[in-house]
């Protein structure tokens, strides 16, 4: 007997959009609690390991104690674990699929070990689009401010999800028709070993100072490799980040009881969360994706990982932007490239702007991004 489930999903309606527009600019009250309130040693390390980052500045207290920071600090992308909203927890349009699709970050202060993080958020804008993936889509943009226990703003971010109609994406979306028609990719041992050389040669700048004067416009950053994508890897990220709807037993029931549209029956007839597109291939195909795929905040964190590897312990990541262009399904490899666009000084800071893009093993564009790094100067 086939386990395939035939069903229809809720649509984007004008009434739903009108109701959402009433929320623009209104401060959001209590939402689901964040995965991490505090930047503890373990929370920082779990997040770093979830993206495959073993930089000792985040992971080794003995090493970090000898740096200018005097101890472990949090990697910039750790803040995803402190806010469900910046991670894609959207309101309105119940039952309409949400795909986290990008962010613009600005960091003001270092997040130190044991800092307690609080947030303030609001819906910033709604923008309608026509997409190849799902036809009509709505870009739902949120703004989040992050504060430490002293009331200092440590960072701020805009992030957005695209709300899409699952039926249209599955039945009429053109973006992944060719991908879904392909045979599953199987790598040879030689191909795997060739890719793994990039891990073996990954450079973490660490305590070796990178001075602003030594940077040249147009120079390339080392390629950062991620993959091959596996469901195990996606779950490893969720362990550090927390996910949006991952709950067990009674807590799963409480979530779905409060938000019935968050419970979509699986092949056993059990209500389960839409987040399972990241580990359940059949459901991912139902919503129009090419298969179980990576998380958006995860991919953004990979881009910032390349920047922090390059800048070293004494650099500071001021800004980062990420725009996702396609899914990375199970089996994909990802090659992240960066190039110095310009170097400049501003307000006494010595800054480097970097362009980034990542492509998969078939040279398909996965994500574009950028960063602004502050470096030490010999001056």
Residue frames as qw, qx, qy, qz and C-alpha x, y, z in Angstrom:
[[0.000, 0.889, 0.458, 0.000, 0.00, 0.00, 0.00],
 [0.397, 0.529, -0.031, 0.750, 1.37, 3.42, -0.96],
 [0.400, -0.535, -0.449, 0.594, 2.22, 5.80, 1.87],
 [0.169, 0.197, 0.210, 0.943, 1.82, 8.87, -0.34],
 [0.027, 0.595, 0.610, -0.523, -0.61, 11.37, 1.13],
 [0.143, 0.470, 0.474, 0.731, -2.89, 13.41, -1.15],
 [0.204, -0.732, -0.500, 0.415, -4.03, 16.68, 0.40],
 [0.242, 0.746, 0.172, 0.596, -4.45, 20.39, -0.16],
 [0.456, -0.266, -0.376, 0.761, -2.90, 23.15, 1.93],
 [0.013, 0.852, 0.363, -0.377, -4.20, 26.62, 2.91],
 [0.500, 0.586, 0.262, 0.581, -3.80, 29.51, 0.44],
 [0.234, -0.170, -0.137, 0.947, -2.59, 33.08, 0.69],
 [0.046, 0.751, 0.642, 0.147, -5.71, 35.26, 0.97],
 [0.125, 0.609, 0.040, 0.782, -6.27, 39.00, 0.76],
 [0.588, -0.736, -0.120, -0.313, -7.92, 38.92, 4.17],
 [0.870, -0.321, -0.093, 0.363, -4.89, 37.19, 5.63],
 [0.535, 0.283, 0.009, 0.796, -2.57, 39.78, 4.10],
 [0.173, -0.731, -0.116, -0.650, -4.73, 42.65, 5.34],
 [0.752, -0.646, -0.123, -0.047, -4.64, 41.23, 8.85],
 [0.808, -0.104, -0.046, 0.578, -0.84, 40.90, 8.66],
 [0.309, 0.553, 0.059, 0.772, -0.41, 44.49, 7.48],
 [0.442, -0.810, -0.126, -0.363, -2.06, 45.65, 10.68],
 [0.838, -0.475, -0.035, 0.265, 0.91, 44.19, 12.58],
 [0.629, 0.465, -0.062, 0.620, 3.61, 46.16, 10.75],
 [0.120, 0.586, -0.268, 0.756, 5.64, 48.23, 13.21],
 [0.691, -0.578, 0.021, -0.434, 3.89, 46.78, 16.27],
 [0.040, -0.531, 0.802, -0.270, 6.23, 45.41, 18.91],
 [0.746, -0.068, -0.623, -0.225, 5.79, 41.66, 19.26],
 [0.602, -0.585, 0.343, -0.421, 4.99, 40.34, 22.71],
 [0.538, -0.371, 0.754, -0.066, 5.78, 36.91, 24.10],
 [0.756, 0.365, -0.430, -0.332, 6.53, 34.22, 21.53],
 [0.968, -0.102, -0.204, 0.106, 8.01, 30.76, 21.86],
 [0.493, -0.803, 0.276, 0.192, 10.96, 30.92, 24.22],
 [0.428, 0.733, -0.520, -0.097, 14.39, 30.98, 22.58],
 [0.915, 0.051, -0.372, 0.148, 16.63, 27.93, 22.55],
 [0.628, -0.066, -0.345, 0.694, 19.34, 29.86, 24.41],
 [0.209, -0.958, -0.190, -0.044, 18.95, 32.73, 26.84],
 [0.414, -0.824, 0.334, 0.196, 22.61, 32.74, 27.78],
 [0.626, 0.654, -0.424, 0.035, 25.89, 32.46, 25.90],
 [0.755, -0.532, 0.382, -0.024, 27.30, 29.71, 28.09],
 [0.159, -0.531, 0.775, 0.302, 30.43, 27.79, 27.23],
 [0.430, 0.134, 0.889, 0.077, 28.37, 24.77, 26.17],
 [0.472, 0.733, 0.410, -0.269, 25.72, 26.73, 24.24],
 [0.189, 0.820, -0.367, -0.395, 28.41, 28.54, 22.24],
 [0.199, -0.373, 0.873, 0.245, 30.29, 25.32, 21.53],
 [0.501, 0.335, 0.794, -0.084, 27.15, 23.41, 20.53],
 [0.463, 0.813, 0.156, -0.317, 26.19, 26.12, 18.06],
 [0.074, 0.738, -0.579, -0.338, 29.71, 26.28, 16.61],
 [0.305, -0.165, 0.928, 0.139, 29.89, 22.52, 16.23],
 [0.547, 0.519, 0.599, -0.269, 26.43, 22.55, 14.66],
 [0.510, 0.827, -0.064, -0.225, 27.84, 24.49, 11.70],
 [0.919, 0.198, -0.007, 0.340, 31.09, 22.53, 11.64],
 [0.191, 0.829, -0.248, 0.464, 33.19, 25.33, 13.16],
 [0.832, -0.376, -0.289, 0.288, 35.89, 24.27, 15.63],
 [0.237, 0.714, -0.206, 0.626, 37.55, 27.70, 16.04],
 [0.561, -0.216, -0.628, 0.494, 39.20, 27.57, 19.48],
 [0.032, -0.200, 0.176, -0.963, 38.13, 31.16, 20.19],
 [0.653, -0.269, -0.127, -0.696, 34.60, 29.80, 20.65],
 [0.908, -0.093, -0.357, -0.196, 35.42, 26.24, 21.69],
 [0.777, -0.008, -0.429, 0.461, 38.57, 26.13, 23.83],
 [0.363, -0.923, -0.120, -0.046, 38.61, 28.19, 27.08],
 [0.702, -0.463, 0.177, 0.512, 42.36, 27.69, 27.60],
 [0.485, 0.289, 0.375, 0.735, 43.14, 29.03, 24.14],
 [0.011, -0.817, -0.372, -0.441, 40.62, 31.88, 24.40],
 [0.533, -0.793, -0.153, 0.253, 42.02, 33.01, 27.76],
 [0.593, -0.296, 0.238, 0.710, 45.27, 33.97, 26.02],
 [0.293, 0.543, 0.453, 0.643, 43.57, 36.24, 23.47],
 [0.012, 0.233, -0.109, 0.966, 42.65, 39.91, 23.83],
 [0.571, -0.430, -0.369, -0.595, 39.14, 38.74, 24.81],
 [0.204, -0.427, 0.683, -0.556, 40.40, 37.00, 27.95],
 [0.465, 0.065, 0.828, -0.307, 38.06, 34.05, 27.46],
 [0.258, 0.334, 0.845, 0.328, 35.58, 32.34, 25.21],
 [0.308, 0.336, 0.042, -0.889, 33.33, 34.57, 23.12],
 [0.654, 0.415, 0.604, -0.188, 30.34, 33.65, 20.96],
 [0.310, 0.108, 0.624, 0.709, 30.62, 33.37, 17.22],
 [0.216, 0.098, -0.042, -0.970, 28.47, 36.11, 15.62],
 [0.514, -0.117, -0.603, -0.599, 25.84, 33.73, 14.25],
 [0.199, -0.152, -0.879, 0.406, 25.21, 32.28, 17.72],
 [0.258, 0.150, 0.297, -0.907, 22.51, 34.93, 18.12],
 [0.527, -0.052, -0.607, -0.593, 20.23, 32.87, 15.86],
 [0.466, -0.212, -0.846, 0.148, 19.77, 30.57, 18.86],
 [0.110, -0.245, -0.533, 0.802, 18.53, 33.46, 21.03],
 [0.401, 0.343, 0.106, -0.843, 15.51, 34.46, 18.92],
 [0.517, 0.321, 0.792, 0.048, 12.87, 32.31, 17.25],
 [0.407, 0.828, 0.233, -0.307, 11.78, 35.30, 15.17],
 [0.108, 0.760, -0.516, -0.381, 15.13, 36.01, 13.51],
 [0.273, -0.217, 0.923, 0.162, 15.24, 32.26, 12.84],
 [0.220, -0.063, -0.739, -0.633, 11.93, 32.20, 10.97],
 [0.008, -0.431, -0.836, 0.340, 9.10, 32.07, 13.50],
 [0.086, -0.176, -0.327, -0.925, 6.43, 33.93, 11.52],
 [0.279, 0.357, 0.653, -0.607, 2.92, 35.04, 12.45],
 [0.518, 0.499, 0.018, -0.695, -0.22, 35.16, 10.33],
 [0.626, 0.395, -0.519, -0.426, -1.29, 33.17, 7.24],
 [0.617, -0.301, 0.689, -0.234, -1.83, 29.93, 9.20],
 [0.839, 0.194, 0.509, -0.005, -0.97, 26.80, 7.24],
 [0.585, 0.803, -0.108, 0.039, 0.90, 28.69, 4.49],
 [0.889, -0.037, -0.076, 0.450, 4.46, 27.44, 4.09],
 [0.119, -0.972, 0.194, 0.063, 7.31, 29.64, 5.34],
 [0.874, 0.188, -0.045, 0.446, 10.83, 29.38, 3.94],
 [0.385, -0.811, 0.101, 0.430, 13.57, 31.34, 5.69],
 [0.712, 0.597, 0.228, 0.291, 15.33, 33.15, 2.84],
 [0.502, 0.498, -0.119, 0.697, 17.80, 35.77, 4.03],
 [0.478, -0.787, -0.275, 0.277, 19.02, 38.31, 6.56],
 [0.337, 0.703, -0.180, 0.601, 20.95, 41.52, 7.06],
 [0.713, -0.549, -0.317, 0.298, 22.97, 41.65, 10.30],
 [0.192, 0.757, -0.290, 0.553, 24.83, 44.41, 12.13],
 [0.755, -0.390, -0.412, 0.329, 26.93, 43.63, 15.23],
 [0.066, -0.913, 0.098, -0.392, 27.86, 46.37, 17.70],
 [0.348, -0.675, 0.585, -0.286, 29.58, 44.51, 20.55],
 [0.357, 0.241, -0.902, 0.022, 31.23, 41.18, 21.23],
 [0.818, -0.382, -0.140, -0.407, 29.00, 38.55, 22.87],
 [0.053, 0.536, -0.771, 0.340, 30.99, 37.30, 25.84],
 [0.453, -0.119, -0.880, 0.074, 30.75, 34.03, 27.69],
 [0.198, -0.439, -0.758, 0.440, 27.76, 34.00, 30.07],
 [0.184, 0.047, -0.077, -0.979, 26.15, 37.11, 28.57],
 [0.295, 0.465, 0.794, -0.256, 22.36, 36.97, 28.87],
 [0.025, 0.045, 0.500, 0.865, 20.58, 37.97, 25.67],
 [0.311, 0.571, 0.622, -0.436, 17.15, 39.58, 25.39],
 [0.219, 0.171, 0.607, 0.745, 15.40, 40.72, 22.22],
 [0.348, 0.559, 0.336, -0.673, 12.80, 43.13, 20.88],
 [0.247, 0.075, 0.788, 0.558, 11.12, 42.49, 17.54],
 [0.457, 0.541, 0.304, -0.637, 8.48, 43.73, 15.14],
 [0.633, 0.449, 0.570, 0.269, 7.14, 42.99, 11.66],
 [0.217, -0.464, 0.201, 0.835, 8.90, 45.44, 9.37],
 [0.389, 0.421, -0.320, -0.754, 7.30, 44.90, 5.94],
 [0.708, 0.247, 0.660, -0.041, 5.39, 42.63, 3.57],
 [0.190, 0.558, -0.479, -0.651, 6.46, 42.48, -0.08],
 [0.854, 0.291, 0.374, -0.214, 4.64, 40.46, -2.75],
 [0.069, -0.516, 0.720, 0.459, 6.65, 38.56, -5.39],
 [0.902, 0.311, -0.036, -0.297, 6.08, 36.26, -8.34],
 [0.328, -0.587, 0.735, 0.086, 8.46, 33.30, -8.09],
 [0.553, 0.300, -0.714, -0.309, 9.50, 30.28, -10.15],
 [0.059, 0.108, -0.935, 0.333, 9.31, 28.14, -7.02],
 [0.053, 0.418, 0.849, -0.319, 5.72, 28.75, -6.03],
 [0.055, 0.691, 0.515, 0.505, 4.16, 31.49, -8.17],
 [0.230, -0.809, -0.023, -0.540, 2.73, 34.11, -5.84],
 [0.681, -0.214, -0.498, 0.492, 4.79, 34.56, -2.68],
 [0.238, -0.928, -0.054, -0.280, 4.93, 37.06, 0.16],
 [0.554, 0.261, -0.468, 0.637, 8.23, 38.19, 1.68],
 [0.546, -0.785, -0.250, -0.151, 7.61, 38.69, 5.39],
 [0.483, 0.455, -0.375, 0.647, 10.39, 40.83, 6.93],
 [0.617, -0.737, -0.269, 0.059, 11.06, 41.11, 10.65],
 [0.247, 0.693, -0.402, 0.545, 13.45, 43.33, 12.61],
 [0.810, -0.494, -0.290, 0.126, 15.07, 42.10, 15.83],
 [0.060, 0.793, -0.422, 0.436, 17.30, 43.99, 18.29],
 [0.847, -0.165, -0.454, 0.223, 19.57, 42.02, 20.64],
 [0.193, -0.821, 0.282, -0.457, 20.65, 43.28, 24.09],
 [0.542, 0.107, -0.742, 0.380, 22.97, 41.95, 26.76],
 [0.493, -0.575, -0.613, 0.225, 22.30, 41.93, 30.51],
 [0.307, -0.347, -0.167, 0.870, 23.67, 45.48, 30.80],
 [0.333, 0.785, 0.372, -0.366, 21.12, 46.83, 28.30],
 [0.059, -0.567, 0.504, 0.649, 23.76, 47.31, 25.59],
 [0.816, 0.487, 0.070, -0.302, 22.58, 46.62, 22.07],
 [0.543, -0.401, 0.658, 0.335, 24.98, 43.94, 20.82],
 [0.171, 0.015, 0.779, 0.603, 23.39, 43.41, 17.40],
 [0.540, 0.439, 0.283, -0.660, 20.38, 43.99, 15.18],
 [0.203, -0.046, 0.868, 0.451, 19.03, 42.11, 12.20],
 [0.667, 0.297, -0.029, -0.682, 16.39, 42.06, 9.51],
 [0.206, -0.103, 0.956, 0.183, 15.40, 38.57, 8.43],
 [0.598, 0.243, -0.092, -0.758, 12.74, 37.34, 6.07],
 [0.458, 0.106, 0.883, 0.013, 10.71, 34.32, 5.14],
 [0.344, 0.084, -0.514, -0.781, 8.90, 33.75, 1.88],
 [0.554, 0.169, 0.660, -0.479, 5.36, 32.52, 2.43],
 [0.268, 0.243, -0.716, -0.597, 4.41, 30.17, -0.39],
 [0.829, 0.039, 0.121, -0.545, 1.49, 27.99, -1.36],
 [0.465, -0.328, 0.819, 0.071, 2.57, 24.39, -1.01],
 [0.720, 0.415, 0.551, -0.078, 0.14, 23.04, -3.64],
 [0.481, 0.865, -0.081, -0.115, 1.33, 25.49, -6.30],
 [0.119, -0.740, 0.654, 0.102, 4.99, 24.82, -5.52],
 [0.576, -0.124, 0.807, 0.019, 4.48, 21.06, -5.82],
 [0.634, 0.485, 0.602, -0.016, 2.25, 21.03, -8.89],
 [0.477, 0.846, 0.194, 0.136, 3.24, 24.06, -10.95],
 [0.289, -0.864, 0.314, 0.267, 6.55, 25.38, -9.63],
 [0.800, 0.580, -0.138, 0.073, 9.23, 25.20, -12.32],
 [0.093, -0.858, 0.495, -0.104, 12.38, 25.82, -10.27],
 [0.379, -0.449, 0.806, -0.076, 13.16, 22.22, -9.33],
 [0.891, 0.289, 0.071, -0.343, 11.49, 20.15, -12.06],
 [0.656, 0.553, -0.509, 0.066, 14.82, 19.14, -13.56],
 [0.074, -0.496, 0.755, -0.422, 16.36, 18.46, -10.16],
 [0.704, -0.082, 0.524, -0.473, 13.49, 16.18, -9.11],
 [0.880, 0.400, -0.085, -0.242, 13.76, 14.32, -12.41],
 [0.315, 0.640, -0.692, 0.108, 17.44, 13.47, -11.90],
 [0.853, -0.155, -0.483, 0.122, 18.65, 10.20, -10.49],
 [0.565, -0.820, 0.066, 0.065, 20.00, 10.63, -6.95],
 [0.347, 0.785, -0.486, 0.168, 23.63, 11.70, -7.04],
 [0.922, -0.358, 0.061, 0.137, 26.07, 9.01, -5.91],
 [0.075, 0.892, -0.446, -0.013, 29.69, 10.05, -5.36],
 [0.857, 0.219, -0.412, 0.218, 32.72, 7.88, -5.93],
 [0.727, -0.558, -0.134, 0.378, 35.19, 7.43, -3.06],
 [0.549, 0.106, 0.125, 0.819, 37.65, 9.52, -5.08],
 [0.043, -0.670, -0.272, -0.689, 35.19, 12.42, -5.36],
 [0.608, -0.756, -0.232, -0.066, 34.53, 12.32, -1.62],
 [0.745, -0.343, -0.025, 0.571, 38.23, 12.30, -0.78],
 [0.378, 0.373, 0.191, 0.826, 38.90, 15.20, -3.15],
 [0.274, -0.776, -0.235, -0.517, 36.23, 17.28, -1.40],
 [0.742, -0.627, -0.187, 0.149, 37.55, 16.31, 2.03],
 [0.639, 0.127, -0.068, 0.756, 40.91, 17.86, 1.15],
 [0.039, -0.663, -0.092, -0.742, 39.21, 21.24, 1.61],
 [0.692, -0.692, -0.115, -0.170, 38.43, 20.28, 5.21],
 [0.857, -0.193, -0.081, 0.470, 41.97, 19.08, 5.77],
 [0.478, 0.210, 0.051, 0.851, 43.34, 22.39, 4.48],
 [0.172, -0.868, -0.369, -0.285, 40.78, 24.74, 6.09],
 [0.420, 0.226, -0.321, 0.818, 42.61, 27.73, 7.53],
 [0.382, -0.846, -0.371, 0.019, 41.54, 29.32, 10.82],
 [0.322, 0.741, -0.204, 0.554, 43.52, 32.57, 11.10],
 [0.732, -0.478, -0.401, 0.273, 43.37, 32.55, 14.88],
 [0.457, -0.779, -0.047, 0.427, 46.07, 34.50, 16.71],
 [0.515, 0.033, 0.363, 0.776, 47.98, 35.41, 13.54],
 [0.128, 0.671, 0.221, -0.696, 47.08, 39.06, 13.08],
 [0.440, 0.496, 0.546, 0.512, 45.63, 40.11, 9.75],
 [0.139, -0.493, -0.110, 0.852, 46.39, 43.79, 9.41],
 [0.445, 0.780, 0.331, -0.289, 44.19, 46.05, 7.32],
 [0.101, 0.797, -0.413, -0.428, 47.27, 47.35, 5.47],
 [0.252, -0.296, 0.881, 0.270, 48.10, 43.85, 4.24],
 [0.539, 0.465, 0.686, -0.150, 44.72, 43.30, 2.55],
 [0.073, -0.198, 0.523, 0.825, 44.49, 43.85, -1.21],
 [0.612, 0.398, 0.198, -0.654, 41.29, 44.71, -3.05],
 [0.707, 0.425, -0.425, -0.374, 40.39, 41.87, -5.39],
 [0.094, 0.352, -0.920, 0.146, 42.11, 39.14, -3.37],
 [0.725, -0.202, -0.537, -0.381, 40.27, 35.87, -2.82],
 [0.565, -0.470, 0.525, -0.428, 39.41, 34.31, 0.50],
 [0.036, -0.180, 0.981, 0.064, 40.09, 30.57, 0.92],
 [0.595, -0.168, -0.534, -0.576, 37.18, 28.47, -0.32],
 [0.383, -0.190, 0.717, -0.550, 35.10, 27.13, 2.58],
 [0.413, -0.024, -0.832, -0.371, 33.56, 23.71, 1.98],
 [0.523, -0.081, 0.550, -0.646, 30.33, 22.41, 3.51],
 [0.871, 0.202, -0.119, -0.431, 28.86, 18.99, 2.90],
 [0.247, -0.235, -0.709, -0.617, 28.15, 16.57, 1.50],
 [0.485, -0.258, 0.174, -0.817, 24.71, 17.40, 2.87],
 [0.363, -0.151, -0.919, 0.021, 23.15, 14.71, 5.07],
 [0.532, -0.666, -0.341, -0.396, 20.12, 14.62, 7.32],
 [0.739, -0.375, -0.330, 0.453, 22.60, 13.90, 10.11],
 [0.368, 0.105, -0.038, 0.923, 24.23, 17.27, 9.39],
 [0.256, -0.544, -0.283, -0.747, 20.89, 19.09, 9.40],
 [0.709, -0.595, -0.373, -0.066, 20.05, 17.53, 12.78],
 [0.651, -0.154, -0.248, 0.701, 23.50, 18.48, 14.11],
 [0.076, 0.340, 0.048, 0.936, 22.67, 22.09, 13.31],
 [0.526, -0.584, -0.344, -0.514, 19.29, 21.82, 15.01],
 [0.736, -0.383, -0.446, 0.335, 21.02, 20.53, 18.16],
 [0.431, -0.118, -0.177, 0.877, 22.95, 23.77, 18.50],
 [0.087, -0.212, -0.227, -0.947, 20.33, 26.15, 17.12],
 [0.285, 0.150, 0.677, -0.662, 17.21, 24.61, 18.59],
 [0.037, 0.361, 0.830, 0.424, 14.94, 24.55, 15.57],
 [0.285, -0.236, -0.067, -0.927, 11.59, 26.29, 15.44],
 [0.759, -0.199, -0.061, -0.617, 9.07, 23.57, 16.24],
 [0.596, 0.154, -0.782, 0.099, 11.08, 20.54, 17.37],
 [0.498, -0.401, 0.430, -0.638, 9.24, 19.25, 20.43],
 [0.315, 0.062, -0.947, -0.009, 8.67, 15.84, 22.02],
 [0.250, -0.344, -0.882, 0.205, 5.66, 14.11, 23.49],
 [0.101, -0.756, -0.562, 0.321, 3.59, 16.41, 25.74],
 [0.121, -0.603, 0.096, 0.783, 5.41, 19.54, 24.55],
 [0.051, 0.028, 0.719, 0.692, 4.71, 18.56, 20.92],
 [0.077, -0.600, -0.790, -0.096, 1.04, 18.17, 21.79],
 [0.147, -0.732, -0.324, 0.581, 0.94, 21.55, 23.55],
 [0.107, -0.346, 0.387, 0.848, 2.41, 23.25, 20.48],
 [0.079, -0.181, -0.783, -0.590, -0.04, 21.67, 18.05],
 [0.130, -0.636, -0.739, 0.180, -2.98, 22.08, 20.41],
 [0.097, -0.699, -0.156, 0.691, -2.27, 25.83, 20.56],
 [0.230, 0.589, -0.396, -0.666, -1.48, 26.10, 16.82],
 [0.817, 0.188, 0.522, -0.158, -3.43, 23.40, 14.93],
 [0.679, 0.723, -0.091, -0.083, -2.03, 24.39, 11.53],
 [0.024, -0.726, 0.687, -0.026, 1.44, 23.51, 12.83],
 [0.554, -0.147, 0.811, -0.115, 0.36, 19.86, 12.93],
 [0.624, 0.431, -0.401, -0.514, 0.38, 18.27, 9.46],
 [0.911, -0.157, 0.340, -0.176, -0.34, 14.55, 9.54],
 [0.020, -0.542, 0.794, 0.273, 2.46, 12.19, 8.58],
 [0.511, 0.127, -0.746, -0.407, 2.11, 8.77, 6.97],
 [0.235, -0.167, -0.907, 0.306, 0.95, 7.31, 10.30],
 [0.262, -0.722, -0.520, -0.374, -1.82, 9.90, 10.67],
 [0.534, -0.562, -0.329, 0.538, 0.10, 11.66, 13.45],
 [0.138, 0.982, 0.065, 0.116, 0.17, 15.48, 13.44],
 [0.734, -0.244, 0.075, 0.630, 3.77, 16.57, 12.98],
 [0.069, -0.816, -0.015, 0.574, 5.45, 19.90, 12.36],
 [0.642, 0.766, 0.023, -0.021, 6.23, 21.49, 8.96],
 [0.135, -0.825, 0.541, 0.095, 9.90, 21.72, 9.99],
 [0.779, -0.139, 0.606, 0.082, 10.26, 18.07, 9.09],
 [0.677, 0.734, -0.036, -0.029, 10.94, 19.15, 5.49],
 [0.056, 0.819, -0.567, 0.067, 14.55, 19.19, 6.72],
 [0.259, -0.367, 0.890, -0.076, 14.68, 15.48, 7.50],
 [0.593, 0.289, 0.729, -0.183, 11.69, 13.84, 5.78],
 [0.137, -0.154, 0.606, 0.769, 12.14, 13.68, 2.02],
 [0.060, 0.496, 0.822, 0.274, 8.55, 12.72, 1.14],
 [0.077, -0.840, -0.437, 0.312, 7.18, 15.76, 2.95],
 [0.210, -0.546, 0.266, 0.766, 9.81, 18.03, 1.42],
 [0.129, 0.112, 0.749, 0.640, 8.65, 16.89, -2.02],
 [0.004, 0.684, 0.729, -0.028, 5.05, 17.62, -1.03],
 [0.082, -0.864, -0.187, 0.460, 5.88, 21.30, -0.52],
 [0.564, 0.825, 0.008, 0.027, 7.78, 21.58, -3.81],
 [0.249, -0.793, 0.541, 0.129, 11.36, 21.25, -2.53],
 [0.629, 0.475, -0.593, -0.166, 13.86, 18.94, -4.27],
 [0.757, -0.097, -0.615, 0.199, 14.29, 16.82, -1.14],
 [0.602, -0.730, -0.214, 0.243, 15.12, 17.17, 2.56],
 [0.464, 0.663, -0.054, 0.585, 17.26, 20.29, 2.73],
 [0.459, -0.037, -0.422, 0.781, 19.45, 22.48, 4.95],
 [0.167, -0.815, -0.460, 0.309, 18.27, 25.33, 7.18],
 [0.303, 0.851, 0.103, 0.415, 18.47, 28.97, 6.07],
 [0.356, -0.897, 0.238, -0.107, 20.07, 30.26, 9.29],
 [0.856, -0.245, 0.351, 0.289, 22.53, 27.39, 9.00],
 [0.677, 0.478, 0.250, 0.501, 23.63, 28.56, 5.56],
 [0.002, -0.945, 0.047, -0.322, 23.95, 32.17, 6.73],
 [0.651, -0.695, 0.301, 0.048, 26.14, 30.89, 9.57],
 [0.853, 0.091, 0.296, 0.420, 28.35, 29.12, 7.02],
 [0.406, 0.772, 0.079, 0.483, 28.95, 32.44, 5.26],
 [0.282, -0.898, 0.218, -0.258, 29.92, 34.16, 8.50],
 [0.885, -0.330, 0.257, 0.203, 32.12, 31.15, 9.33],
 [0.727, 0.430, 0.125, 0.521, 34.19, 31.93, 6.25],
 [0.080, 0.867, -0.061, 0.489, 34.57, 35.55, 7.39],
 [0.591, -0.754, 0.246, -0.147, 35.57, 34.74, 10.97],
 [0.922, -0.039, 0.180, 0.342, 38.08, 32.14, 9.78],
 [0.571, 0.581, 0.087, 0.574, 39.67, 34.81, 7.59],
 [0.068, -0.885, 0.052, -0.457, 39.69, 37.78, 9.99],
 [0.525, 0.173, -0.638, 0.535, 41.30, 36.06, 12.98],
 [0.426, -0.509, -0.643, 0.381, 40.88, 36.60, 16.72],
 [0.210, -0.407, -0.171, 0.873, 41.48, 40.36, 16.58],
 [0.097, -0.196, -0.508, -0.833, 39.02, 41.10, 13.79],
 [0.291, 0.333, 0.622, -0.646, 35.38, 42.05, 14.36],
 [0.114, 0.370, 0.780, 0.492, 32.52, 41.20, 12.03],
 [0.136, 0.199, 0.197, -0.950, 30.49, 44.40, 11.70],
 [0.650, 0.337, 0.072, -0.678, 27.90, 43.47, 9.07],
 [0.187, -0.084, 0.933, 0.296, 26.80, 40.45, 7.06],
 [0.627, 0.309, 0.013, -0.715, 24.11, 39.88, 4.46],
 [0.247, -0.053, 0.953, 0.168, 22.73, 36.65, 3.03],
 [0.649, 0.307, -0.025, -0.696, 20.21, 35.97, 0.26],
 [0.530, -0.057, 0.845, 0.035, 19.29, 32.35, -0.39],
 [0.375, 0.394, -0.454, -0.706, 18.77, 31.38, -4.03],
 [0.762, 0.042, -0.547, -0.345, 17.92, 27.66, -3.90],
 [0.847, -0.457, 0.186, -0.200, 17.68, 24.72, -1.53],
 [0.168, 0.537, -0.826, 0.038, 20.66, 22.53, -0.64],
 [0.910, -0.162, -0.086, -0.371, 19.05, 19.07, -0.59],
 [0.776, -0.399, 0.487, 0.048, 20.58, 15.97, 0.92],
 [0.841, 0.233, 0.345, 0.346, 23.57, 14.92, -1.21],
 [0.342, 0.904, -0.009, 0.256, 24.66, 18.42, -2.24],
 [0.651, -0.212, -0.123, 0.718, 28.13, 19.79, -1.72],
 [0.053, 0.979, 0.192, 0.050, 28.63, 23.52, -1.20],
 [0.660, 0.050, -0.004, 0.750, 31.68, 25.62, -2.07],
 [0.118, -0.947, -0.247, 0.167, 31.72, 29.11, -0.52],
 [0.602, 0.270, 0.085, 0.747, 33.89, 31.70, -2.25],
 [0.187, -0.908, -0.232, 0.294, 34.75, 35.21, -1.11],
 [0.566, 0.394, 0.116, 0.715, 36.55, 38.19, -2.60],
 [0.257, -0.533, -0.244, 0.768, 37.68, 41.51, -1.14],
 [0.313, 0.789, 0.462, 0.257, 35.57, 44.18, -2.84],
 [0.172, 0.794, -0.108, 0.573, 37.08, 47.24, -1.15],
 [0.592, -0.358, -0.455, 0.561, 38.97, 48.44, 1.91],
 [0.003, 0.717, 0.110, 0.688, 38.30, 51.78, 3.57],
 [0.291, -0.155, -0.617, 0.715, 38.45, 53.64, 6.86],
 [0.297, -0.604, -0.375, -0.637, 35.47, 55.23, 8.54],
 [0.574, -0.728, -0.012, -0.374, 35.09, 56.80, 11.97],
 [0.244, -0.685, 0.659, -0.195, 38.50, 55.56, 13.05],
 [0.831, -0.046, 0.545, -0.104, 37.73, 51.98, 12.00],
 [0.096, 0.485, -0.726, -0.478, 39.66, 50.08, 9.34],
 [0.739, 0.237, 0.462, -0.429, 37.15, 48.10, 7.31],
 [0.019, -0.222, 0.842, 0.492, 37.10, 45.51, 4.54],
 [0.725, 0.263, 0.169, -0.614, 34.03, 44.75, 2.43],
 [0.188, -0.211, 0.934, 0.216, 33.84, 41.18, 1.15],
 [0.707, 0.188, -0.228, -0.643, 31.57, 39.66, -1.51],
 [0.347, -0.181, 0.914, -0.107, 30.51, 36.04, -1.16],
 [0.767, 0.171, -0.216, -0.579, 28.71, 33.41, -3.18],
 [0.440, -0.242, 0.860, -0.087, 28.28, 29.66, -2.85],
 [0.675, 0.297, -0.425, -0.524, 27.61, 27.10, -5.56],
 [0.872, -0.184, 0.412, -0.191, 26.90, 23.40, -5.39],
 [0.574, -0.243, 0.699, 0.351, 28.69, 20.53, -7.12],
 [0.507, 0.525, 0.610, 0.309, 26.75, 21.26, -10.34],
 [0.272, 0.032, 0.098, 0.957, 27.76, 24.95, -10.27],
 [0.197, -0.712, -0.547, -0.393, 24.21, 26.01, -9.38],
 [0.039, 0.438, -0.300, 0.846, 24.06, 29.24, -7.36],
 [0.468, -0.423, -0.757, 0.170, 22.94, 28.48, -3.81],
 [0.335, -0.847, -0.313, 0.271, 23.44, 31.74, -1.90],
 [0.409, 0.581, -0.069, 0.701, 24.95, 35.21, -2.24],
 [0.537, -0.760, -0.291, 0.224, 26.23, 37.28, 0.63],
 [0.352, 0.684, -0.208, 0.604, 28.56, 39.97, 1.82],
 [0.661, -0.595, -0.327, 0.320, 30.34, 41.08, 4.95],
 [0.150, 0.849, -0.221, 0.455, 32.12, 44.05, 6.45],
 [0.840, -0.288, -0.292, 0.356, 35.05, 43.13, 8.68],
 [0.124, -0.952, 0.228, -0.164, 36.95, 45.49, 10.98],
 [0.886, 0.106, -0.249, 0.377, 40.64, 44.66, 11.15],
 [0.520, -0.719, 0.022, 0.461, 43.51, 45.91, 13.31],
 [0.497, 0.833, -0.040, 0.240, 45.77, 48.53, 11.75],
 [0.726, -0.005, -0.200, 0.658, 49.46, 49.17, 12.15],
 [0.077, 0.600, 0.011, 0.796, 48.57, 52.85, 12.54]]
